């Protein structure tokens, strides 16, 4: 492959470039809502009339994050 009359030499380190692409797709997620699930449900259902909540708000937000990223 020639570029402006000179022979083209690829200088990209494909191994490092691939690692950067993989790292760019990583998300660090802290599922701490699993530890506080029952406490949060108890707080949400305190003095509630009607059917009790089954899932805490923090779990809904956690799942919304994945939905927004297309998972």
PDB file of N, CA, C, O and CB in Angstrom:
ATOM      1  N   UNK A   1       0.845  -1.170   0.000  1.00  0.00           N
ATOM      2  CA  UNK A   1       0.000   0.000   0.000  1.00  0.00           C
ATOM      3  C   UNK A   1       0.895   1.239   0.000  1.00  0.00           C
ATOM      4  O   UNK A   1       1.810   1.348   0.816  1.00  0.00           O
ATOM      5  CB  UNK A   1      -0.964  -0.005   1.220  1.00  0.00           C
ATOM      6  N   UNK A   2       0.636   2.149  -0.895  1.00  0.00           N
ATOM      7  CA  UNK A   2       1.445   3.364  -0.979  1.00  0.00           C
ATOM      8  C   UNK A   2       0.638   4.568  -0.542  1.00  0.00           C
ATOM      9  O   UNK A   2      -0.572   4.647  -0.756  1.00  0.00           O
ATOM     10  CB  UNK A   2       1.972   3.569  -2.402  1.00  0.00           C
ATOM     11  N   UNK A   3       1.332   5.490   0.068  1.00  0.00           N
ATOM     12  CA  UNK A   3       0.698   6.709   0.533  1.00  0.00           C
ATOM     13  C   UNK A   3       1.569   7.882   0.109  1.00  0.00           C
ATOM     14  O   UNK A   3       2.668   8.063   0.632  1.00  0.00           O
ATOM     15  CB  UNK A   3       0.486   6.688   2.080  1.00  0.00           C
ATOM     16  N   UNK A   4       1.088   8.671  -0.829  1.00  0.00           N
ATOM     17  CA  UNK A   4       1.793   9.849  -1.359  1.00  0.00           C
ATOM     18  C   UNK A   4       3.195   9.507  -1.855  1.00  0.00           C
ATOM     19  O   UNK A   4       4.159  10.221  -1.579  1.00  0.00           O
ATOM     20  CB  UNK A   4       1.881  10.933  -0.289  1.00  0.00           C
ATOM     21  N   UNK A   5       3.287   8.431  -2.571  1.00  0.00           N
ATOM     22  CA  UNK A   5       4.558   8.070  -3.167  1.00  0.00           C
ATOM     23  C   UNK A   5       5.491   7.289  -2.259  1.00  0.00           C
ATOM     24  O   UNK A   5       6.496   6.763  -2.737  1.00  0.00           O
ATOM     25  CB  UNK A   5       5.238   9.284  -3.614  1.00  0.00           C
ATOM     26  N   UNK A   6       5.200   7.192  -0.976  1.00  0.00           N
ATOM     27  CA  UNK A   6       6.051   6.444  -0.059  1.00  0.00           C
ATOM     28  C   UNK A   6       5.362   5.142   0.320  1.00  0.00           C
ATOM     29  O   UNK A   6       4.136   5.041   0.300  1.00  0.00           O
ATOM     30  CB  UNK A   6       6.376   7.279   1.202  1.00  0.00           C
ATOM     31  N   UNK A   7       6.159   4.166   0.661  1.00  0.00           N
ATOM     32  CA  UNK A   7       5.609   2.904   1.098  1.00  0.00           C
ATOM     33  C   UNK A   7       5.006   3.084   2.496  1.00  0.00           C
ATOM     34  O   UNK A   7       5.643   3.640   3.391  1.00  0.00           O
ATOM     35  CB  UNK A   7       6.697   1.795   1.091  1.00  0.00           C
ATOM     36  N   UNK A   8       3.780   2.608   2.666  1.00  0.00           N
ATOM     37  CA  UNK A   8       3.062   2.746   3.937  1.00  0.00           C
ATOM     38  C   UNK A   8       3.511   1.677   4.921  1.00  0.00           C
ATOM     39  O   UNK A   8       3.568   0.494   4.589  1.00  0.00           O
ATOM     40  CB  UNK A   8       1.540   2.657   3.716  1.00  0.00           C
ATOM     41  N   UNK A   9       3.823   2.103   6.118  1.00  0.00           N
ATOM     42  CA  UNK A   9       4.206   1.164   7.172  1.00  0.00           C
ATOM     43  C   UNK A   9       3.210   1.309   8.325  1.00  0.00           C
ATOM     44  O   UNK A   9       3.078   2.384   8.910  1.00  0.00           O
ATOM     45  CB  UNK A   9       5.682   1.421   7.659  1.00  0.00           C
ATOM     46  N   UNK A  10       2.519   0.226   8.639  1.00  0.00           N
ATOM     47  CA  UNK A  10       1.539   0.245   9.724  1.00  0.00           C
ATOM     48  C   UNK A  10       2.275   0.326  11.059  1.00  0.00           C
ATOM     49  O   UNK A  10       3.153  -0.487  11.344  1.00  0.00           O
ATOM     50  CB  UNK A  10       0.622  -1.014   9.673  1.00  0.00           C
ATOM     51  N   UNK A  11       1.908   1.314  11.873  1.00  0.00           N
ATOM     52  CA  UNK A  11       2.562   1.495  13.158  1.00  0.00           C
ATOM     53  C   UNK A  11       1.624   1.243  14.330  1.00  0.00           C
ATOM     54  O   UNK A  11       1.975   1.500  15.481  1.00  0.00           O
ATOM     55  CB  UNK A  11       3.130   2.883  13.251  1.00  0.00           C
ATOM     56  N   UNK A  12       0.455   0.751  14.040  1.00  0.00           N
ATOM     57  CA  UNK A  12      -0.509   0.515  15.119  1.00  0.00           C
ATOM     58  C   UNK A  12      -0.205  -0.803  15.825  1.00  0.00           C
ATOM     59  O   UNK A  12       0.010  -1.834  15.187  1.00  0.00           O
ATOM     60  CB  UNK A  12      -1.953   0.506  14.569  1.00  0.00           C
ATOM     61  N   UNK A  13      -0.193  -0.745  17.137  1.00  0.00           N
ATOM     62  CA  UNK A  13      -0.026  -1.953  17.943  1.00  0.00           C
ATOM     63  C   UNK A  13      -1.425  -2.523  18.169  1.00  0.00           C
ATOM     64  O   UNK A  13      -2.155  -2.069  19.050  1.00  0.00           O
ATOM     65  CB  UNK A  13       0.718  -1.652  19.318  1.00  0.00           C
ATOM     66  N   UNK A  14      -1.783  -3.509  17.377  1.00  0.00           N
ATOM     67  CA  UNK A  14      -3.147  -4.031  17.384  1.00  0.00           C
ATOM     68  C   UNK A  14      -3.523  -4.667  18.714  1.00  0.00           C
ATOM     69  O   UNK A  14      -4.688  -4.612  19.107  1.00  0.00           O
ATOM     70  CB  UNK A  14      -3.316  -5.040  16.278  1.00  0.00           C
ATOM     71  N   UNK A  15      -2.594  -5.254  19.401  1.00  0.00           N
ATOM     72  CA  UNK A  15      -2.897  -5.868  20.704  1.00  0.00           C
ATOM     73  C   UNK A  15      -3.330  -4.799  21.713  1.00  0.00           C
ATOM     74  O   UNK A  15      -4.336  -4.966  22.403  1.00  0.00           O
ATOM     75  CB  UNK A  15      -1.662  -6.643  21.242  1.00  0.00           C
ATOM     76  N   UNK A  16      -2.578  -3.714  21.796  1.00  0.00           N
ATOM     77  CA  UNK A  16      -2.938  -2.623  22.711  1.00  0.00           C
ATOM     78  C   UNK A  16      -4.235  -1.946  22.291  1.00  0.00           C
ATOM     79  O   UNK A  16      -5.072  -1.603  23.126  1.00  0.00           O
ATOM     80  CB  UNK A  16      -1.813  -1.591  22.776  1.00  0.00           C
ATOM     81  N   UNK A  17      -4.387  -1.759  20.981  1.00  0.00           N
ATOM     82  CA  UNK A  17      -5.603  -1.123  20.467  1.00  0.00           C
ATOM     83  C   UNK A  17      -6.834  -1.962  20.809  1.00  0.00           C
ATOM     84  O   UNK A  17      -7.862  -1.412  21.205  1.00  0.00           O
ATOM     85  CB  UNK A  17      -5.504  -0.919  18.940  1.00  0.00           C
ATOM     86  N   UNK A  18      -6.743  -3.271  20.663  1.00  0.00           N
ATOM     87  CA  UNK A  18      -7.854  -4.159  20.981  1.00  0.00           C
ATOM     88  C   UNK A  18      -8.174  -4.102  22.478  1.00  0.00           C
ATOM     89  O   UNK A  18      -9.346  -4.084  22.857  1.00  0.00           O
ATOM     90  CB  UNK A  18      -7.527  -5.604  20.555  1.00  0.00           C
ATOM     91  N   UNK A  19      -7.152  -4.075  23.326  1.00  0.00           N
ATOM     92  CA  UNK A  19      -7.377  -3.985  24.767  1.00  0.00           C
ATOM     93  C   UNK A  19      -8.106  -2.698  25.133  1.00  0.00           C
ATOM     94  O   UNK A  19      -8.970  -2.702  26.011  1.00  0.00           O
ATOM     95  CB  UNK A  19      -6.048  -4.065  25.518  1.00  0.00           C
ATOM     96  N   UNK A  20      -7.764  -1.596  24.467  1.00  0.00           N
ATOM     97  CA  UNK A  20      -8.448  -0.329  24.713  1.00  0.00           C
ATOM     98  C   UNK A  20      -9.921  -0.418  24.322  1.00  0.00           C
ATOM     99  O   UNK A  20     -10.787   0.091  25.035  1.00  0.00           O
ATOM    100  CB  UNK A  20      -7.765   0.805  23.940  1.00  0.00           C
ATOM    101  N   UNK A  21     -10.200  -1.053  23.210  1.00  0.00           N
ATOM    102  CA  UNK A  21     -11.592  -1.200  22.779  1.00  0.00           C
ATOM    103  C   UNK A  21     -12.383  -2.059  23.754  1.00  0.00           C
ATOM    104  O   UNK A  21     -13.535  -1.753  24.061  1.00  0.00           O
ATOM    105  CB  UNK A  21     -11.657  -1.809  21.378  1.00  0.00           C
ATOM    106  N   UNK A  22     -11.778  -3.118  24.234  1.00  0.00           N
ATOM    107  CA  UNK A  22     -12.457  -3.986  25.193  1.00  0.00           C
ATOM    108  C   UNK A  22     -12.707  -3.229  26.483  1.00  0.00           C
ATOM    109  O   UNK A  22     -13.802  -3.307  27.040  1.00  0.00           O
ATOM    110  CB  UNK A  22     -11.632  -5.259  25.466  1.00  0.00           C
ATOM    111  N   UNK A  23     -11.719  -2.504  26.966  1.00  0.00           N
ATOM    112  CA  UNK A  23     -11.854  -1.754  28.212  1.00  0.00           C
ATOM    113  C   UNK A  23     -12.913  -0.663  28.081  1.00  0.00           C
ATOM    114  O   UNK A  23     -13.617  -0.362  29.046  1.00  0.00           O
ATOM    115  CB  UNK A  23     -10.509  -1.138  28.614  1.00  0.00           C
ATOM    116  N   UNK A  24     -13.030  -0.074  26.903  1.00  0.00           N
ATOM    117  CA  UNK A  24     -14.012   0.975  26.681  1.00  0.00           C
ATOM    118  C   UNK A  24     -15.437   0.443  26.846  1.00  0.00           C
ATOM    119  O   UNK A  24     -16.341   1.203  27.194  1.00  0.00           O
ATOM    120  CB  UNK A  24     -13.832   1.579  25.289  1.00  0.00           C
ATOM    121  N   UNK A  25     -15.644  -0.833  26.605  1.00  0.00           N
ATOM    122  CA  UNK A  25     -16.958  -1.443  26.732  1.00  0.00           C
ATOM    123  C   UNK A  25     -17.260  -1.978  28.112  1.00  0.00           C
ATOM    124  O   UNK A  25     -18.340  -2.528  28.328  1.00  0.00           O
ATOM    125  CB  UNK A  25     -17.090  -2.533  25.755  1.00  0.00           C
ATOM    126  N   UNK A  26     -16.340  -1.837  29.057  1.00  0.00           N
ATOM    127  CA  UNK A  26     -16.559  -2.349  30.410  1.00  0.00           C
ATOM    128  C   UNK A  26     -17.319  -1.340  31.258  1.00  0.00           C
ATOM    129  O   UNK A  26     -17.161  -0.129  31.108  1.00  0.00           O
ATOM    130  CB  UNK A  26     -15.225  -2.694  31.076  1.00  0.00           C
ATOM    131  N   UNK A  27     -18.137  -1.865  32.142  1.00  0.00           N
ATOM    132  CA  UNK A  27     -18.846  -1.037  33.113  1.00  0.00           C
ATOM    133  C   UNK A  27     -18.595  -1.630  34.487  1.00  0.00           C
ATOM    134  O   UNK A  27     -18.706  -2.839  34.691  1.00  0.00           O
ATOM    135  CB  UNK A  27     -20.384  -0.955  32.798  1.00  0.00           C
ATOM    136  N   UNK A  28     -18.263  -0.779  35.403  1.00  0.00           N
ATOM    137  CA  UNK A  28     -18.076  -1.231  36.777  1.00  0.00           C
ATOM    138  C   UNK A  28     -19.369  -0.948  37.529  1.00  0.00           C
ATOM    139  O   UNK A  28     -19.729   0.205  37.767  1.00  0.00           O
ATOM    140  CB  UNK A  28     -16.846  -0.523  37.460  1.00  0.00           C
ATOM    141  N   UNK A  29     -20.051  -2.008  37.893  1.00  0.00           N
ATOM    142  CA  UNK A  29     -21.362  -1.879  38.514  1.00  0.00           C
ATOM    143  C   UNK A  29     -21.284  -2.420  39.937  1.00  0.00           C
ATOM    144  O   UNK A  29     -20.748  -3.501  40.183  1.00  0.00           O
ATOM    145  CB  UNK A  29     -22.451  -2.628  37.690  1.00  0.00           C
ATOM    146  N   UNK A  30     -21.819  -1.659  40.845  1.00  0.00           N
ATOM    147  CA  UNK A  30     -21.837  -2.073  42.234  1.00  0.00           C
ATOM    148  C   UNK A  30     -23.253  -2.510  42.601  1.00  0.00           C
ATOM    149  O   UNK A  30     -24.128  -1.664  42.785  1.00  0.00           O
ATOM    150  CB  UNK A  30     -21.346  -0.930  43.162  1.00  0.00           C
ATOM    151  N   UNK A  31     -23.489  -3.806  42.709  1.00  0.00           N
ATOM    152  CA  UNK A  31     -24.840  -4.266  43.033  1.00  0.00           C
ATOM    153  C   UNK A  31     -25.114  -4.240  44.534  1.00  0.00           C
ATOM    154  O   UNK A  31     -25.563  -5.236  45.100  1.00  0.00           O
ATOM    155  CB  UNK A  31     -25.051  -5.673  42.499  1.00  0.00           C
ATOM    156  N   UNK A  32     -24.847  -3.109  45.179  1.00  0.00           N
ATOM    157  CA  UNK A  32     -25.036  -3.020  46.623  1.00  0.00           C
ATOM    158  C   UNK A  32     -26.509  -3.063  47.011  1.00  0.00           C
ATOM    159  O   UNK A  32     -26.840  -3.307  48.171  1.00  0.00           O
ATOM    160  CB  UNK A  32     -24.404  -1.750  47.154  1.00  0.00           C
ATOM    161  N   UNK A  33     -27.396  -2.826  46.041  1.00  0.00           N
ATOM    162  CA  UNK A  33     -28.818  -2.889  46.347  1.00  0.00           C
ATOM    163  C   UNK A  33     -29.230  -4.286  46.804  1.00  0.00           C
ATOM    164  O   UNK A  33     -30.255  -4.444  47.466  1.00  0.00           O
ATOM    165  CB  UNK A  33     -29.635  -2.476  45.132  1.00  0.00           C
ATOM    166  N   UNK A  34     -28.438  -5.296  46.456  1.00  0.00           N
ATOM    167  CA  UNK A  34     -28.753  -6.651  46.897  1.00  0.00           C
ATOM    168  C   UNK A  34     -28.604  -6.794  48.412  1.00  0.00           C
ATOM    169  O   UNK A  34     -29.327  -7.562  49.045  1.00  0.00           O
ATOM    170  CB  UNK A  34     -27.853  -7.660  46.186  1.00  0.00           C
ATOM    171  N   UNK A  35     -27.658  -6.047  48.983  1.00  0.00           N
ATOM    172  CA  UNK A  35     -27.451  -6.091  50.426  1.00  0.00           C
ATOM    173  C   UNK A  35     -28.557  -5.365  51.189  1.00  0.00           C
ATOM    174  O   UNK A  35     -28.896  -5.746  52.309  1.00  0.00           O
ATOM    175  CB  UNK A  35     -26.105  -5.487  50.773  1.00  0.00           C
ATOM    176  N   UNK A  36     -29.112  -4.325  50.586  1.00  0.00           N
ATOM    177  CA  UNK A  36     -30.112  -3.503  51.281  1.00  0.00           C
ATOM    178  C   UNK A  36     -31.525  -3.742  50.759  1.00  0.00           C
ATOM    179  O   UNK A  36     -32.442  -2.993  51.095  1.00  0.00           O
ATOM    180  CB  UNK A  36     -29.763  -2.032  51.142  1.00  0.00           C
ATOM    181  N   UNK A  37     -31.705  -4.763  49.951  1.00  0.00           N
ATOM    182  CA  UNK A  37     -32.985  -5.054  49.299  1.00  0.00           C
ATOM    183  C   UNK A  37     -34.131  -5.103  50.311  1.00  0.00           C
ATOM    184  O   UNK A  37     -35.110  -4.370  50.167  1.00  0.00           O
ATOM    185  CB  UNK A  37     -32.902  -6.384  48.540  1.00  0.00           C
ATOM    186  N   UNK A  38     -34.021  -5.950  51.323  1.00  0.00           N
ATOM    187  CA  UNK A  38     -35.121  -6.142  52.275  1.00  0.00           C
ATOM    188  C   UNK A  38     -35.408  -4.882  53.092  1.00  0.00           C
ATOM    189  O   UNK A  38     -36.569  -4.552  53.334  1.00  0.00           O
ATOM    190  CB  UNK A  38     -34.800  -7.298  53.214  1.00  0.00           C
ATOM    191  N   UNK A  39     -34.368  -4.186  53.513  1.00  0.00           N
ATOM    192  CA  UNK A  39     -34.568  -2.950  54.278  1.00  0.00           C
ATOM    193  C   UNK A  39     -35.289  -1.900  53.442  1.00  0.00           C
ATOM    194  O   UNK A  39     -36.181  -1.206  53.930  1.00  0.00           O
ATOM    195  CB  UNK A  39     -33.221  -2.398  54.768  1.00  0.00           C
ATOM    196  N   UNK A  40     -34.891  -1.791  52.179  1.00  0.00           N
ATOM    197  CA  UNK A  40     -35.518  -0.812  51.298  1.00  0.00           C
ATOM    198  C   UNK A  40     -36.991  -1.164  51.033  1.00  0.00           C
ATOM    199  O   UNK A  40     -37.844  -0.278  50.990  1.00  0.00           O
ATOM    200  CB  UNK A  40     -34.745  -0.725  49.971  1.00  0.00           C
ATOM    201  N   UNK A  41     -37.279  -2.434  50.859  1.00  0.00           N
ATOM    202  CA  UNK A  41     -38.661  -2.874  50.639  1.00  0.00           C
ATOM    203  C   UNK A  41     -39.518  -2.571  51.873  1.00  0.00           C
ATOM    204  O   UNK A  41     -40.653  -2.110  51.754  1.00  0.00           O
ATOM    205  CB  UNK A  41     -38.705  -4.391  50.311  1.00  0.00           C
ATOM    206  N   UNK A  42     -38.961  -2.837  53.058  1.00  0.00           N
ATOM    207  CA  UNK A  42     -39.702  -2.555  54.298  1.00  0.00           C
ATOM    208  C   UNK A  42     -40.019  -1.068  54.414  1.00  0.00           C
ATOM    209  O   UNK A  42     -41.124  -0.692  54.804  1.00  0.00           O
ATOM    210  CB  UNK A  42     -38.895  -3.020  55.531  1.00  0.00           C
ATOM    211  N   UNK A  43     -39.034  -0.215  54.069  1.00  0.00           N
ATOM    212  CA  UNK A  43     -39.253   1.230  54.116  1.00  0.00           C
ATOM    213  C   UNK A  43     -40.316   1.666  53.110  1.00  0.00           C
ATOM    214  O   UNK A  43     -41.165   2.502  53.418  1.00  0.00           O
ATOM    215  CB  UNK A  43     -37.944   1.973  53.847  1.00  0.00           C
ATOM    216  N   UNK A  44     -40.265   1.102  51.920  1.00  0.00           N
ATOM    217  CA  UNK A  44     -41.217   1.482  50.877  1.00  0.00           C
ATOM    218  C   UNK A  44     -42.635   1.028  51.225  1.00  0.00           C
ATOM    219  O   UNK A  44     -43.601   1.712  50.885  1.00  0.00           O
ATOM    220  CB  UNK A  44     -40.792   0.889  49.530  1.00  0.00           C
ATOM    221  N   UNK A  45     -42.770  -0.100  51.888  1.00  0.00           N
ATOM    222  CA  UNK A  45     -44.089  -0.652  52.192  1.00  0.00           C
ATOM    223  C   UNK A  45     -44.664  -0.176  53.526  1.00  0.00           C
ATOM    224  O   UNK A  45     -45.814  -0.477  53.847  1.00  0.00           O
ATOM    225  CB  UNK A  45     -44.012  -2.147  52.195  1.00  0.00           C
ATOM    226  N   UNK A  46     -43.880   0.558  54.295  1.00  0.00           N
ATOM    227  CA  UNK A  46     -44.353   1.051  55.592  1.00  0.00           C
ATOM    228  C   UNK A  46     -45.542   1.986  55.380  1.00  0.00           C
ATOM    229  O   UNK A  46     -45.446   2.974  54.652  1.00  0.00           O
ATOM    230  CB  UNK A  46     -43.212   1.784  56.359  1.00  0.00           C
ATOM    231  N   UNK A  47     -46.654   1.665  56.018  1.00  0.00           N
ATOM    232  CA  UNK A  47     -47.890   2.448  55.961  1.00  0.00           C
ATOM    233  C   UNK A  47     -48.451   2.557  54.542  1.00  0.00           C
ATOM    234  O   UNK A  47     -49.179   3.502  54.237  1.00  0.00           O
ATOM    235  CB  UNK A  47     -47.645   3.837  56.519  1.00  0.00           C
ATOM    236  N   UNK A  48     -48.127   1.625  53.696  1.00  0.00           N
ATOM    237  CA  UNK A  48     -48.642   1.621  52.318  1.00  0.00           C
ATOM    238  C   UNK A  48     -49.974   0.889  52.298  1.00  0.00           C
ATOM    239  O   UNK A  48     -50.134  -0.145  52.947  1.00  0.00           O
ATOM    240  CB  UNK A  48     -47.626   0.952  51.329  1.00  0.00           C
ATOM    241  N   UNK A  49     -50.920   1.424  51.556  1.00  0.00           N
ATOM    242  CA  UNK A  49     -52.217   0.784  51.395  1.00  0.00           C
ATOM    243  C   UNK A  49     -52.230   0.118  50.032  1.00  0.00           C
ATOM    244  O   UNK A  49     -51.817   0.725  49.044  1.00  0.00           O
ATOM    245  CB  UNK A  49     -53.393   1.808  51.542  1.00  0.00           C
ATOM    246  N   UNK A  50     -52.691  -1.106  49.965  1.00  0.00           N
ATOM    247  CA  UNK A  50     -52.755  -1.813  48.697  1.00  0.00           C
ATOM    248  C   UNK A  50     -51.647  -2.842  48.599  1.00  0.00           C
ATOM    249  O   UNK A  50     -51.002  -3.202  49.583  1.00  0.00           O
ATOM    250  CB  UNK A  50     -52.671  -0.836  47.534  1.00  0.00           C
ATOM    251  N   UNK A  51     -51.456  -3.291  47.393  1.00  0.00           N
ATOM    252  CA  UNK A  51     -50.460  -4.339  47.163  1.00  0.00           C
ATOM    253  C   UNK A  51     -49.052  -3.832  47.487  1.00  0.00           C
ATOM    254  O   UNK A  51     -48.679  -2.737  47.066  1.00  0.00           O
ATOM    255  CB  UNK A  51     -50.526  -4.831  45.702  1.00  0.00           C
ATOM    256  N   UNK A  52     -48.278  -4.610  48.222  1.00  0.00           N
ATOM    257  CA  UNK A  52     -46.931  -4.164  48.605  1.00  0.00           C
ATOM    258  C   UNK A  52     -45.964  -4.195  47.411  1.00  0.00           C
ATOM    259  O   UNK A  52     -46.142  -4.947  46.454  1.00  0.00           O
ATOM    260  CB  UNK A  52     -46.385  -5.047  49.743  1.00  0.00           C
ATOM    261  N   UNK A  53     -44.953  -3.360  47.510  1.00  0.00           N
ATOM    262  CA  UNK A  53     -43.896  -3.357  46.508  1.00  0.00           C
ATOM    263  C   UNK A  53     -43.091  -4.642  46.626  1.00  0.00           C
ATOM    264  O   UNK A  53     -42.877  -5.145  47.729  1.00  0.00           O
ATOM    265  CB  UNK A  53     -42.979  -2.118  46.668  1.00  0.00           C
ATOM    266  N   UNK A  54     -42.649  -5.170  45.504  1.00  0.00           N
ATOM    267  CA  UNK A  54     -41.829  -6.379  45.504  1.00  0.00           C
ATOM    268  C   UNK A  54     -40.373  -6.083  45.185  1.00  0.00           C
ATOM    269  O   UNK A  54     -39.480  -6.817  45.607  1.00  0.00           O
ATOM    270  CB  UNK A  54     -42.375  -7.378  44.510  1.00  0.00           C
ATOM    271  N   UNK A  55     -40.131  -5.004  44.438  1.00  0.00           N
ATOM    272  CA  UNK A  55     -38.781  -4.665  43.993  1.00  0.00           C
ATOM    273  C   UNK A  55     -38.430  -3.255  44.456  1.00  0.00           C
ATOM    274  O   UNK A  55     -39.252  -2.346  44.333  1.00  0.00           O
ATOM    275  CB  UNK A  55     -38.662  -4.780  42.449  1.00  0.00           C
ATOM    276  N   UNK A  56     -37.237  -3.058  44.980  1.00  0.00           N
ATOM    277  CA  UNK A  56     -36.836  -1.725  45.437  1.00  0.00           C
ATOM    278  C   UNK A  56     -36.524  -0.798  44.257  1.00  0.00           C
ATOM    279  O   UNK A  56     -36.226  -1.248  43.150  1.00  0.00           O
ATOM    280  CB  UNK A  56     -35.613  -1.828  46.362  1.00  0.00           C
ATOM    281  N   UNK A  57     -36.600   0.472  44.521  1.00  0.00           N
ATOM    282  CA  UNK A  57     -36.318   1.483  43.504  1.00  0.00           C
ATOM    283  C   UNK A  57     -34.883   1.361  42.992  1.00  0.00           C
ATOM    284  O   UNK A  57     -34.626   1.574  41.807  1.00  0.00           O
ATOM    285  CB  UNK A  57     -36.560   2.890  44.070  1.00  0.00           C
ATOM    286  N   UNK A  58     -33.961   1.024  43.870  1.00  0.00           N
ATOM    287  CA  UNK A  58     -32.553   0.910  43.460  1.00  0.00           C
ATOM    288  C   UNK A  58     -32.368  -0.195  42.417  1.00  0.00           C
ATOM    289  O   UNK A  58     -31.519  -0.071  41.534  1.00  0.00           O
ATOM    290  CB  UNK A  58     -31.658   0.630  44.686  1.00  0.00           C
ATOM    291  N   UNK A  59     -33.152  -1.273  42.508  1.00  0.00           N
ATOM    292  CA  UNK A  59     -33.035  -2.335  41.512  1.00  0.00           C
ATOM    293  C   UNK A  59     -33.585  -1.871  40.162  1.00  0.00           C
ATOM    294  O   UNK A  59     -33.030  -2.203  39.114  1.00  0.00           O
ATOM    295  CB  UNK A  59     -33.776  -3.599  41.985  1.00  0.00           C
ATOM    296  N   UNK A  60     -34.664  -1.114  40.191  1.00  0.00           N
ATOM    297  CA  UNK A  60     -35.240  -0.578  38.959  1.00  0.00           C
ATOM    298  C   UNK A  60     -34.238   0.351  38.270  1.00  0.00           C
ATOM    299  O   UNK A  60     -34.093   0.311  37.048  1.00  0.00           O
ATOM    300  CB  UNK A  60     -36.561   0.176  39.256  1.00  0.00           C
ATOM    301  N   UNK A  61     -33.551   1.182  39.045  1.00  0.00           N
ATOM    302  CA  UNK A  61     -32.533   2.068  38.484  1.00  0.00           C
ATOM    303  C   UNK A  61     -31.356   1.269  37.931  1.00  0.00           C
ATOM    304  O   UNK A  61     -30.802   1.617  36.889  1.00  0.00           O
ATOM    305  CB  UNK A  61     -32.045   3.060  39.545  1.00  0.00           C
ATOM    306  N   UNK A  62     -30.979   0.211  38.622  1.00  0.00           N
ATOM    307  CA  UNK A  62     -29.895  -0.671  38.183  1.00  0.00           C
ATOM    308  C   UNK A  62     -30.243  -1.290  36.826  1.00  0.00           C
ATOM    309  O   UNK A  62     -29.408  -1.309  35.922  1.00  0.00           O
ATOM    310  CB  UNK A  62     -29.631  -1.783  39.239  1.00  0.00           C
ATOM    311  N   UNK A  63     -31.448  -1.785  36.683  1.00  0.00           N
ATOM    312  CA  UNK A  63     -31.875  -2.396  35.423  1.00  0.00           C
ATOM    313  C   UNK A  63     -32.056  -1.359  34.323  1.00  0.00           C
ATOM    314  O   UNK A  63     -31.818  -1.650  33.151  1.00  0.00           O
ATOM    315  CB  UNK A  63     -33.173  -3.164  35.624  1.00  0.00           C
ATOM    316  N   UNK A  64     -32.476  -0.153  34.692  1.00  0.00           N
ATOM    317  CA  UNK A  64     -32.635   0.919  33.707  1.00  0.00           C
ATOM    318  C   UNK A  64     -31.288   1.282  33.083  1.00  0.00           C
ATOM    319  O   UNK A  64     -31.217   1.611  31.899  1.00  0.00           O
ATOM    320  CB  UNK A  64     -33.272   2.162  34.360  1.00  0.00           C
ATOM    321  N   UNK A  65     -30.235   1.222  33.873  1.00  0.00           N
ATOM    322  CA  UNK A  65     -28.893   1.488  33.350  1.00  0.00           C
ATOM    323  C   UNK A  65     -28.549   0.511  32.228  1.00  0.00           C
ATOM    324  O   UNK A  65     -28.075   0.913  31.165  1.00  0.00           O
ATOM    325  CB  UNK A  65     -27.844   1.394  34.478  1.00  0.00           C
ATOM    326  N   UNK A  66     -28.793  -0.784  32.478  1.00  0.00           N
ATOM    327  CA  UNK A  66     -28.487  -1.790  31.455  1.00  0.00           C
ATOM    328  C   UNK A  66     -29.385  -1.623  30.229  1.00  0.00           C
ATOM    329  O   UNK A  66     -28.933  -1.805  29.099  1.00  0.00           O
ATOM    330  CB  UNK A  66     -28.645  -3.206  32.034  1.00  0.00           C
ATOM    331  N   UNK A  67     -30.627  -1.284  30.444  1.00  0.00           N
ATOM    332  CA  UNK A  67     -31.553  -1.080  29.331  1.00  0.00           C
ATOM    333  C   UNK A  67     -31.101   0.090  28.469  1.00  0.00           C
ATOM    334  O   UNK A  67     -31.170   0.024  27.242  1.00  0.00           O
ATOM    335  CB  UNK A  67     -32.981  -0.839  29.849  1.00  0.00           C
ATOM    336  N   UNK A  68     -30.637   1.162  29.108  1.00  0.00           N
ATOM    337  CA  UNK A  68     -30.199   2.331  28.359  1.00  0.00           C
ATOM    338  C   UNK A  68     -28.937   2.057  27.545  1.00  0.00           C
ATOM    339  O   UNK A  68     -28.708   2.696  26.518  1.00  0.00           O
ATOM    340  CB  UNK A  68     -29.960   3.486  29.302  1.00  0.00           C
ATOM    341  N   UNK A  69     -28.120   1.110  28.003  1.00  0.00           N
ATOM    342  CA  UNK A  69     -26.896   0.766  27.278  1.00  0.00           C
ATOM    343  C   UNK A  69     -27.143  -0.292  26.206  1.00  0.00           C
ATOM    344  O   UNK A  69     -26.236  -0.628  25.445  1.00  0.00           O
ATOM    345  CB  UNK A  69     -25.836   0.273  28.250  1.00  0.00           C
ATOM    346  N   UNK A  70     -28.361  -0.815  26.144  1.00  0.00           N
ATOM    347  CA  UNK A  70     -28.698  -1.773  25.091  1.00  0.00           C
ATOM    348  C   UNK A  70     -28.384  -3.208  25.426  1.00  0.00           C
ATOM    349  O   UNK A  70     -28.223  -4.024  24.518  1.00  0.00           O
ATOM    350  CB  UNK A  70     -27.992  -1.415  23.855  1.00  0.00           C
ATOM    351  N   UNK A  71     -28.289  -3.546  26.692  1.00  0.00           N
ATOM    352  CA  UNK A  71     -28.017  -4.935  27.080  1.00  0.00           C
ATOM    353  C   UNK A  71     -29.288  -5.722  27.135  1.00  0.00           C
ATOM    354  O   UNK A  71     -29.264  -6.913  27.444  1.00  0.00           O
ATOM    355  CB  UNK A  71     -27.308  -5.002  28.424  1.00  0.00           C
TER     356      UNK A  71
END
